[in-house]
Structures are given as structure tokens and as C-alpha cells.
């Protein structure tokens, strides 16, 4: 097989040794030319992200003989398109393929070694992805793969080989794919690079179709699906949430404000504690968080006690009666919260709507959960809860906030002490003695008759 010199001339098809890849459009060229370790590609429908990444995974596999390369999708059925595309466009470099195993070996083995492997996998059971070392990863429809699959299985799989990764998909609200995308636009994150393209930037996308779907679809759906914008979905539990409105810079809490804590117990799931200060107007300021996994109760209690807030009381998940008892035994004034999810969500939503709930910018997990907290199905109205349930993911701090808010909703911080007049200060300095108290028993401070 004759070897061809690699070229990236914009007027010619992208080529590597013995393989002629596709001819990318301008947006795809920019993606291929970037050498960042982790590339995030958020695109509108029909932009060409699948064909781009099929070519990219073949390129990466061919240039590194004997390498392990994975294409991971939310479920197996979503791998079919990419698997079929690879077999259709690159039959000349495939040495072996197994449809049932979704496995391909390339003809680039050297010195008696096997050729590179490209395997198509599902992320629906993350534990099945453990134990491998991977050189290159494509995560398809990344917004619908769980963050757990990435952090607990796929990211470790890339570690020992310093493997690279590409994450592609259309946005689906501000979930973990949004957080990953944000890394790629942060200049401090040198290993990450993000790209965002609307469907219209694909020169092959029909212009008349663009206008038609824009007229037919709801505005937020069109923005997300075709303009690749990260927007809040109708399925968000708190669509009222807005970082610009509800996140504030930390400040010193006045001593007359009441401070309470909310606790959601967990071990493999996070043990979440939130601290909230309430001002005299009834505005809640969430001032701190504790969010830890796989620690003992002793470790949790030690961390809670290290906080120096003057906490009036903690409210915890009432299903953890034994844990509440342990907290009480260890000197923390703690009682059961109210588990009414419907009422709790409505009360937190009311605080958000009226601007009476703020979160310190240092509370990263709470901010993340407000933006990810969502319903299992589409909602028809806030109070139509008969068949609605929240997703049991990214909800631990949200539960802790509900326990606290339900038990303190009508609480107000104490009014600050009024400044004393010059006469009051003079009176206290000169007449607060036992002698005058006896002489003037009917007057506060024993000095009232002189004023």
C-alpha cells in the first residue's frame, strides 16, 4: 500500500498515510487542526459532527499503531450510525470487524503487533467501562452521557496513556456537558478547547430548511437544537434561577442575622450541608457548603464543627433519624426537616422569583445543582405534580436547601440595635449603680427621674 504524505491544504482533501479522509468544511477544519488534549464540539443538528469524528478517530488510530480507541455513546443503538459510517468509508484499512461486538481492527500493525482497535461502546452501565487503558476517546451525544460515566470510568481510562478525548453533541440545558464546554473557553484550562457551531455554518445545510424549522419550532428548542445554545429547558425544576441575579460576592454576615443549616445524608452519594443566613427582610443568603463522599460520620461532624458560624439549628433529612440522633449526641442542635417535595420546591421557587434567595459565589456545588436540577418528564405547570418526579441526580444540596427553607420560611433576622442617644449614653455612664437603682426602683436604669 503506497504511503501518501500528510497534507492539510485547504484546497485538497485531508489525507494521512494510505488513507484519504473526507473534505471538511471550514468549521470542521478548525476542529481538526486543534491539538488540545480535550476538545468539546457543541453543534446544531446536521452540522456534520459524526462524520468529522469518524474521520478523526480513524486518523488517530492509524497514526498510532496498536492503539486502543473508543467511541462511546449513551446507548448501543446510537453507535450504529458511526460504526456503519466507518465501515462504509474506510473498507481498505479494516483488517477485521465484528458487528455483534461493535469492534474494528485496522491494518496498521507493525513489528508483529496487532493493528489499532476501534471499539464502539455504551455508557449506560459505567462499571463495564472500567479496567481499560485508552489512547483516544470520542464521546457521542455527551450531554446525555452521565457525568459519573466520565469521571469514574472514562477519565481514569485515559490517565496512564495520557489519552486524548473529543466530546460531541447538541446542548441539552446546562448540565455537565455545559460545565465541560465552559472549561474549553477558560484560558486557564490549557488542556481543553471548545467549539460551538450552529447548523447553518454547515454549507450543505439547506437555507430554506433553516427558515422552515425556525418558524415551526418553539424558540428555545430552535436555539438549542439548531443554534447550539446552552439554555435552560422547560424541564428545569427552577427555571427562575439566574446566575446574574442569584449569585453574589461573599461578605461578612451581620451578627443580628439568623444562621441555619440544612443537611442531606449520604455516603457514596454526597453528604451535603448548606448554611444560610436570613436578613431582617427575610432574604436567604446561602453562605457556605459542605459536599463530600465516602467519609465517616466522625469526619463529617468534625468538618461541620470547624465552621465558626453561630448556627441556630440544623434541619436534616427526616428519614435519617439515627444520624440526627448522632449529631445531637455530638453537640449539634439538629432536628428533622420537612420532606414535602412539592411545598418545598414551591417555596424555594418563590424566594428565587422575588429575589429573596442569594448564593455566595464560593458555593460551586449549589450553583451547579440549581442549574442541573430537573424533572424526569416535561412539566405542564409548576403545581401539576401528580405524576412528576425530580431526577435523583444533582439533588443533594437541593434537598438540604428545601429542608432548611421549609422549617424557616417565615423567619426574619433580628433588627439591628438602634444607636443610643447622647443622653442615654450619659445616663448609663453616671447612674447605673446599685444605689440609684434602690433610690429609683420604678425607673429603668434608676435614672429616669433625672431626665
C-alpha positions in Angstrom: 0.0 0.0 0.0 1.6 3.2 -1.1 2.1 5.8 1.6 0.9 9.4 1.0 2.3 12.4 2.7 0.0 14.1 5.2 -1.4 17.4 4.0 -3.8 20.0 5.3 -4.0 22.2 2.3 -7.5 23.8 2.3 -7.9 23.1 -1.4 -7.3 19.4 -1.0 -9.0 16.5 0.9 -7.5 15.9 4.3 -5.1 12.9 3.9 -2.9 10.7 6.1 -0.7 7.6 5.3 -2.6 5.4 2.8 -6.0 6.8 3.8 -7.9 9.6 2.1 -10.1 11.2 4.6 -13.1 13.4 3.8 -13.0 17.0 2.6 -14.1 19.1 5.7 -15.9 22.4 5.6 -14.4 25.4 7.3 -15.8 24.7 10.8 -14.6 21.1 10.6 -11.1 22.2 9.5 -10.7 24.3 12.6 -11.7 21.4 14.8 -9.2 19.0 13.1 -6.4 21.5 13.2 -6.5 22.0 17.0 -4.2 19.8 19.1 -5.7 20.3 22.5 -5.9 17.1 24.6 -9.7 17.5 25.2 -11.8 19.1 22.5 -15.5 19.9 23.1 -17.7 20.2 20.0 -21.2 21.6 20.6 -23.0 21.8 17.3 -26.5 22.2 15.9 -28.3 19.3 14.2 -26.9 18.1 10.9 -23.7 20.1 11.2 -21.5 17.1 10.4 -20.1 16.3 13.8 -20.4 12.5 13.4 -18.6 12.3 10.0 -15.9 14.7 11.4 -15.3 12.5 14.4 -15.4 9.2 12.5 -12.6 10.6 10.4 -10.8 11.9 13.5 -10.9 8.5 15.3 -9.6 6.7 12.2 -6.8 9.3 11.8 -5.8 9.0 15.5 -6.0 5.2 15.4 -4.0 4.9 12.1 -1.2 7.3 13.3 -0.7 5.2 16.4 -0.4 1.5 15.6 -1.6 -0.8 18.2 -3.6 1.9 20.0 -7.0 1.4 21.8 -9.7 3.8 20.6 -13.2 4.1 21.9 -16.4 5.6 20.5 -18.8 5.9 23.5 -22.5 6.8 23.2 -25.3 6.9 25.7 -26.8 3.6 24.4 -25.6 1.0 21.8 -28.2 1.9 19.2 -26.6 5.4 18.9 -23.3 3.8 17.9 -24.8 2.2 14.8 -24.5 5.3 12.6 -20.8 5.9 13.4 -20.0 2.2 13.1 -21.7 1.9 9.7 -20.1 5.1 8.5 -16.6 3.9 9.4 -17.1 0.6 7.6 -18.6 2.3 4.5 -15.9 5.0 4.1 -12.7 3.1 5.2 -13.0 -0.6 4.0 -9.5 -0.5 2.6 -7.9 -0.1 6.0 -10.1 -2.6 8.0 -8.4 -5.9 8.8 -11.1 -7.3 11.0 -14.6 -6.3 12.0 -17.2 -7.8 14.3 -20.7 -6.3 14.2 -22.0 -8.1 17.2 -19.1 -6.8 19.3 -19.0 -3.4 17.5 -15.3 -3.9 17.0 -12.9 -2.9 14.2 -9.1 -3.7 13.8 -7.1 -1.6 11.3 -4.3 -2.9 9.0 -1.6 -0.8 10.6 0.1 -3.4 12.8 3.9 -3.2 12.9 6.7 -5.5 14.1 4.3 -8.4 14.8 1.9 -6.2 16.8 -1.8 -6.1 16.1 -3.3 -3.1 14.3 -5.2 -0.4 16.2 -8.5 -1.2 17.7 -11.6 0.9 17.4 -14.4 -0.2 19.7 -18.0 1.1 20.0 -19.4 1.1 23.5 -22.4 2.1 25.5 -22.1 4.3 28.7 -25.4 3.2 30.2 -23.5 0.9 32.6 -20.4 2.8 33.5 -18.9 0.0 35.6 -18.5 -2.0 32.4 -16.1 0.6 31.1 -13.6 0.2 34.0 -10.2 -1.5 33.8 -9.1 -0.4 30.3 -6.3 1.9 29.2 -7.5 4.1 26.2 -5.5 6.2 23.8 -8.3 8.1 22.2 -11.9 8.6 23.1 -14.9 10.0 21.2 -17.9 10.6 23.4 -21.0 10.9 21.2 -24.1 12.9 22.4 -22.1 13.8 25.5 -24.9 15.8 27.1 -26.8 12.5 27.5 -23.9 10.5 29.0 -23.8 10.7 32.7 -21.1 12.7 34.5 -20.5 9.6 36.6 -19.5 7.6 33.5 -16.9 10.3 32.6 -15.5 10.9 36.0 -15.5 7.4 37.4 -14.8 5.3 34.3 -13.7 7.1 31.2 -11.4 9.8 32.6 -9.4 7.3 34.6 -9.2 5.1 31.4 -7.3 7.9 29.7 -4.9 8.6 32.6 -2.0 6.1 32.2 -1.6 6.6 28.5 -2.3 10.3 28.7 -5.1 9.7 26.1 -7.0 12.3 24.3 -10.7 12.9 24.1 -13.3 14.5 21.9 -16.8 15.3 23.2 -19.5 15.9 20.7 -23.2 16.7 20.9 -26.0 19.1 20.8 -26.6 21.0 24.1 -29.3 19.8 26.5 -29.6 22.5 29.0 -26.8 23.5 31.4 -25.8 20.1 32.6 -22.3 18.6 33.0 -21.6 19.0 29.2 -22.1 22.7 29.7 -19.6 22.7 32.5 -17.1 20.8 30.3 -17.7 23.3 27.5 -17.1 26.2 29.9 -13.7 24.7 30.6 -12.8 24.8 27.0 -13.4 28.6 26.8 -11.5 29.3 30.0 -8.0 30.4 29.1 -6.6 28.9 32.3 -7.7 25.4 31.2 -4.8 24.8 28.7 -5.8 21.1 28.0 -9.3 22.0 26.9 -10.7 23.7 23.8 -14.3 24.2 23.0 -16.0 24.8 19.6 -19.6 25.8 19.0 -21.3 25.9 15.6 -24.9 26.4 14.5 -26.3 24.1 11.9 -26.3 27.0 9.4 -22.4 27.0 9.4 -22.6 23.7 7.5 -22.6 24.9 3.9 -24.6 21.8 3.0 -27.5 22.6 5.3 -30.4 23.9 3.1 -31.1 27.5 3.8 -34.9 27.0 3.2 -34.9 24.3 5.8 -33.3 26.7 8.3 -36.1 29.2 7.9 -38.8 26.5 8.0 -37.7 24.9 11.3 -37.2 28.4 12.8 -40.9 29.1 12.1 -42.1 25.7 13.2 -40.2 25.1 16.5 -40.6 26.9 19.8 -37.9 29.5 20.2 -36.0 27.8 23.0 -36.0 24.4 21.1 -34.7 26.1 17.9 -31.9 27.9 19.8 -30.8 24.7 21.4 -31.2 22.2 18.6 -30.0 24.3 15.7 -28.1 27.2 17.1 -26.3 25.0 19.7 -27.1 27.4 22.5 -26.9 26.2 26.1 -30.3 27.4 27.5 -32.5 26.4 30.4 -35.0 23.8 29.5 -38.7 23.6 30.4 -37.8 20.5 32.4 -35.7 22.5 34.9 -37.2 22.5 38.4 -36.1 26.1 38.9 -36.3 27.9 35.6 -36.3 31.1 37.7 -32.7 30.5 38.6 -30.3 33.1 37.0 -26.6 33.3 37.9 -26.5 37.1 37.3 -29.4 37.6 39.7 -29.0 35.0 42.3 -25.2 34.7 42.8 -23.4 37.3 44.9 -19.9 38.1 46.1 -19.3 36.8 49.7 -19.5 39.4 52.5 -19.3 39.4 56.3 -22.7 38.3 57.8 -24.1 40.9 60.4 -24.3 39.4 63.9 -28.1 40.1 64.1 -28.9 37.8 61.1 -30.0 34.3 61.9 -28.0 31.4 60.6 -29.4 27.9 59.9 -28.1 24.7 58.4 -29.6 22.1 56.1 -28.3 18.5 55.8 -28.8 15.7 53.3 -27.1 12.5 54.4 -25.1 10.3 52.0 -22.0 8.1 51.7 -21.4 7.1 48.1 -23.7 10.0 47.2 -22.6 13.3 48.7 -23.2 14.2 52.3 -24.4 17.7 51.8 -24.6 20.6 54.3 -25.6 24.1 53.5 -25.5 27.2 55.7 -28.0 30.0 55.1 -28.2 33.4 56.8 -31.5 35.2 56.9 -31.6 39.0 57.0 -34.4 41.2 58.6 -36.3 41.4 55.3 -36.5 37.6 55.1 -33.9 37.2 52.3 -31.8 34.0 52.4 -28.1 34.1 51.7 -26.6 30.7 51.2 -23.1 31.4 52.6 -21.3 28.0 52.7 -21.5 24.4 51.6 -20.0 21.0 52.6 -20.2 18.4 49.9 -18.2 15.2 50.5 -18.4 11.5 49.6 -17.1 8.3 51.2 -16.4 9.7 54.6 -17.4 8.6 58.1 -19.9 10.4 60.3 -17.0 11.4 62.6 -15.2 13.1 59.7 -18.4 14.9 58.7 -19.1 16.1 62.2 -15.5 17.4 62.6 -15.8 19.4 59.4 -19.2 20.8 60.4 -17.9 21.9 63.8 -14.9 23.6 62.1 -17.3 26.2 60.7 -17.4 29.2 63.0 -21.0 30.3 62.3 -23.3 30.9 65.2 -25.9 28.3 63.9 -29.3 28.5 65.5 -30.3 25.0 64.3 -29.7 22.3 61.6 -32.6 20.7 59.8 -31.8 17.3 58.2 -33.4 14.5 56.1 -36.1 13.1 58.5 -35.5 9.6 57.1 -32.1 9.6 58.8 -33.3 9.5 62.4 -30.3 7.6 63.6 -27.9 10.2 62.0 -29.9 13.1 63.5 -29.6 11.4 66.9 -25.8 11.1 66.4 -25.5 14.7 65.5 -27.4 15.7 68.6 -25.3 13.4 70.8 -22.2 15.1 69.4 -23.4 18.6 70.3 -25.1 19.8 67.1 -28.6 21.2 67.6 -30.3 19.3 64.8 -33.9 18.2 64.1 -35.8 16.6 61.2 -36.7 18.8 58.2 -40.0 18.7 56.2 -39.8 16.2 53.3 -42.8 17.7 51.4 -41.1 18.0 48.0 -44.0 19.9 46.3 -44.3 22.5 49.0 -40.5 22.8 49.4 -39.9 23.4 45.7 -42.7 26.0 45.5 -41.2 27.9 48.5 -37.7 27.9 47.1 -39.1 29.0 43.7 -41.0 31.8 45.4 -37.8 33.0 47.0 -36.0 32.9 43.6 -38.8 34.7 41.9 -38.8 37.5 44.4 -35.1 37.8 44.6 -35.0 36.7 48.2 -32.6 33.9 47.8 -28.9 34.5 47.0 -25.9 32.2 46.8 -22.3 33.1 47.6 -20.2 32.6 44.5 -17.9 30.3 46.5 -20.7 27.6 46.7 -19.8 25.8 43.4 -21.8 22.7 44.0 -25.0 24.5 45.0 -24.8 26.7 41.9 -24.2 23.6 39.7 -27.2 21.8 41.2 -29.5 24.8 40.7 -28.6 24.7 37.0 -28.9 20.9 36.7 -31.9 20.1 38.9 -34.6 18.8 36.6 -37.8 16.7 36.2 -37.9 13.2 34.9 -40.5 14.3 32.3 -41.8 17.5 30.7 -43.8 19.7 33.0 -47.1 21.3 32.3 -47.2 23.7 35.2 -45.4 24.2 38.5 -48.3 22.9 40.6 -49.2 20.0 38.4 -47.2 17.5 40.4 -49.5 14.5 40.3 -47.2 12.5 38.0 -44.0 14.5 38.3 -40.8 13.4 40.0 -37.4 15.1 40.1 -34.4 13.2 38.7 -32.4 11.7 41.6 -29.2 13.2 40.4 -27.6 16.6 41.3 -30.2 17.0 44.0 -28.3 16.6 47.4 -27.8 20.3 48.1 -31.2 21.0 46.7 -32.7 18.6 49.3 -30.7 20.3 52.1 -32.0 23.7 51.0 -35.6 22.5 50.9 -35.4 21.1 54.5 -34.0 24.4 55.7 -36.4 26.7 53.8 -39.5 24.6 54.8 -38.6 25.0 58.5 -37.6 28.7 58.5 -39.8 30.2 55.7 -41.3 32.9 58.0 -38.1 33.6 59.9 -36.6 37.1 59.8 -33.3 38.2 61.1 -33.3 40.5 64.1 -33.4 44.2 63.5 -30.1 45.8 64.2 -29.8 47.5 67.6 -30.7 51.2 67.4 -28.0 53.7 68.2 -28.3 55.2 71.6 -28.6 58.9 72.0 -26.1 61.1 73.8 -28.5 61.4 76.8 -28.9 57.6 77.0 -25.1 57.0 77.0 -24.6 59.8 79.7 -27.3 58.3 81.8 -25.9 54.8 81.6 -22.4 56.0 82.4 -23.4 58.0 85.5 -26.5 56.4 87.1 -26.3 52.6 86.6 -25.4 51.8 90.2 -27.0 49.8 93.0 -27.5 53.0 95.0 -29.5 54.7 92.3 -31.4 51.5 91.4 -32.6 51.4 95.0 -33.4 55.1 95.1 -35.4 55.0 91.9 -36.9 51.4 91.7 -39.7 52.4 89.4 -37.4 53.8 86.7 -35.4 51.7 84.1 -31.7 52.2 84.9 -32.6 54.0 88.1 -32.0 57.4 86.4 -35.2 58.2 84.6 -36.3 60.8 87.1 -33.3 63.0 86.3 -34.1 63.2 82.6 
